[in-house]
């Protein structure tokens, strides 16, 4: 079971990286002038990094916990999957399905920060 848990943690990191790439591709593939495409292609991944660092990362500055953590993580990653699909890339649906699988495993394996714990472990 430890192998599955470790693999799911690795999958979590991979999904975060794919979400960044997917959001950049979404911005780049917009039907808009080049300056706007560049702005969106840079701004969306940057927004994701800030959001993740503040709320979802293991050492987040204001970490979410429990069901709220899972719901926000699902919303963010599934929004990235939708952006990939809307940009006409065929792998958006597959990305979304893998996100759902990862989150289901994370809940089953108790890899979600507990609602009753604190950031400093006390």
N, C-alpha and C positions, 0 to 999 in steps of 0.2 A: 504494500500500500504506500510505502514511503516513496517508491519510484513514481507512482501515479501522482502523488502530491508534488514531488519535485518537478515532474514534467508539466503539471498544471501551472506552477509558478513560472516556469520558463515560457509557457504558452501565454501567460498574462503579459509578460514583457514583450513578447513578439507581437501580440495584438495591439499593445500601446504604440509600438513602432510603426506597424502597418496603418494604424489610425492616423498617425502624423503624415505618412506618405499619401494616404488616401485623401486627406483634407487638402494637402498641397496640390495633388492632381486635380481635385475638384476645382480649385481656384484657377489653375492653369488652363483647364479645358472649358472655362466659361466662355460664352459667346459675348465677349466684351472687348473693349480696346486693351491693348497690351499693358498700359500702366495699371489699369484696374485689375487685370488678371494677375499681374505680379504682386500687387498689394494684397489681394485675397489669398493668393498662394502662399504668401509669407505670414499673413495675419491669422488665418485659421489655425495652422499648427502652433503658432506662438500662443494663441488663446488657449489651446488645449494644454500646452505645457504649463502655463500659469494655473489653470484650473486644476490640473492633476497635482501639481506641486502643493497647492494650498489645501486640497480636499481629499485626494485619493491616494497619494503616494504613501509608502510605509512610514516615512518621516514627515508627513504633511504638517504644515504650520497650523491648520485648523482641521484636523482629521475627522472625517465622517465615520460612523460606526454602525454596525448591525445592518438592518434592512435598508436604512437610508444610504449607506455606503454602496450596497448592491444595486439599489435603484438608480442612483446617480451614475455609477459606473456603467450600468446597462444603458442608460439614456445617452451617455456620452459616446460609448463605443458603437451603439446601434445608429446614432446620428451620423457618425463617420461612415458606417456601412451604407446608410441611405445616401450620403453625399457621393460615395463612390458609384453607387448604382445610378444616381441622377446624372452623373457625368458621362454615362454611357459605357462604363467599364464593366465587363461581364462578371467580375469576381466579387462584386459588392454583396450579392446574396450569400455567397459562400462565406464571406467574411462575417456577415451577420449570424449565420448558423454556427460558426465556430465560436463567436462571442457568447451565444446562448449556451453552448456546450461547456465552455470554460466557466461561465458563471454558475451553472448547475453543479459542476464539479467543485467549484470553490465553496459553495454552500454545503454540499454533502461532506466535503473534507474539512469543514470548519476553518477555511482559509480567509474568512471575513473577520475584520477587527470586531471584537465583541463590544456590544453596546455598554457593558458595565465596566470596561477597562478605561484607563487614562493613558495619555500619550507618554508619560514618564514611567509607566509601569507600576505606579503605586495604587 
